[in-house]
């Protein structure tokens, strides 16, 4: 069995790898990283001794930071998706507002004007 100190070092390095993957947008790698983290945590659970608690606390902080990064990345992806849909909708319709602030959508019809070079 691998000593707990080596497992802790491996887990810390894996969290750094995970952070880099999140920051660079390599989301496909996250599934493999998660599987490896689960494996290391299982081994660590069997090998853990009380003197490693401070190192575990540092790993917990690092994991929390990665979770915040991942949450922010997902929010960014959602915002980008919403923006793309708004742009797509804007090209096919026009939204106007009446004097009471109610929205009215006008669908765009194909142009009857033909342009030639």
Helices and strands as residue ranges (DSSP letters): H 4-24, H 29-47, G 50-52, H 53-90, E 93-97, E 103-107
